[in-house]
Structures are given as structure tokens and as C-alpha cells.
Amino acid sequence: MTAPTLTEARRHHWRSNLRLTAALLLLWFVVVLGGALFARDLNDHLLFGIPAAFYLFAQGAPILFLIIIGIHARVMNRLDRRHLAAQSDSKP
């Protein structure tokens, strides 16, 4: 089996980057939109004495955003290492 060319490795790296970004943005969008759509229903429930919708947007959304940043950094570091390894393997 032949090693992928440099352009193929870059293309794969870029596609992986786009897939990861799209998946994380979709997760963020679903959580924020879901919380907004169901805010009235969520307010019927209390978390630590606070309406759940308020708690979700005041505490949960920023925490989720930080988690998404951490996931993105970790996965991109792994992808970058793989890309650099593939790049060094393809060099003569």
C-alpha cells in the first residue's frame, strides 16, 4: 500500500477538521435551541431553587461551551499529530 500524497493528507486533515467543527457546532446549537424552545416547560422544574431554564442558560451553556472548547483542542491535537506523522512518512 502506498503512502498518501501530501495533498491527500492535507485534504483528509481539513475534512476531519470540518467534520469536528460541524459536529461541535451542531451540539451547541441543539442545546441552546432546545433550551430556548422548552424554556417555559423547564421553568416548571427547579434546580437548587432556581428555575431550570435560567439555570441552563446561566450556568449550563457556558460550561458546555468550555467543554466543547476542550474537546475541540484535544481532538485537533490528535489530528495534527496524525497529520504530521503522515507528512513525515511521505517525505523521502
N, C-alpha and C positions, 0 to 999 in steps of 0.2 A: 504494500500500500504506500502510495506516495504522500509526502507531507503536503499540506495545503499551501498554496502560494501566499505571499504576503497580502495580496489584495483580498483573497478569500478569508484569511484570518481576520483582517480588519473588518470585512463585511459581517462576519459572524459575530465579532465583538460588538459592532454597532447595533446589529439586530438584537442581541442579548440585552444591551443597554436599553434599547427602546421598549422591549417587552417588559423588562423590570419596571421601568418608569411608568408605563401604561398600567401595569397591574397595581402598583402602589397608588397611583392617582385614582384609579377606579375604586380601590378600597377606601381611600379618604373621601371620595365623592359619595359613595354609598352610605358611609357612616354619617356624614354631615347632612346629606339629603334625607336619609332615613330619620335622623333625629329631628329635623325640621318638619317633616311630614307628619310625624307621630308625636309632636310636642304636646298637644292637648291631652292625648292619651297617657303620655309619660308623666304629665303633671299630676295625675291621679295617684301616683306612687311616690313615696318619699324615700330618699337615701340620706341617712344621717340627719333627718329632719328638714331636708331641702327638697323641693320638687325635682323629680328625676330629670326633666328636660333641662332645667337650669344647670343642674349638676353635670349633665352630659356635655353641655356646651362650655361651661366654665372650667371644668376640670378634665373631662374625658377627651375632648377634642385636642387640646394642647398636648396631653400625654400621648395620644395616638399619633400626633404629628411628630413628636420626638422619637417614638418607636419606629415610625416609618423612616425617619432620617437614619436611625441606627441600622435598620435592615438594609437600606439602600447603600450605606457606607460599607457594611460587611460584605454584601453580595458583590458590589463593584470592586472591592479589593480582591476578592477571589477571582472575578472575571479578568481583572487586569493582570494578576499573576499568571493565569492560564494563557492570556494573550501574549504576554512577554515570553513565556516558555515556548509557545508555538512559533513566535517570531525568532527566537534564538535557535530553535531546531531547524528552521527553514534556511538559515544563513549557512553558507558553505564553510 
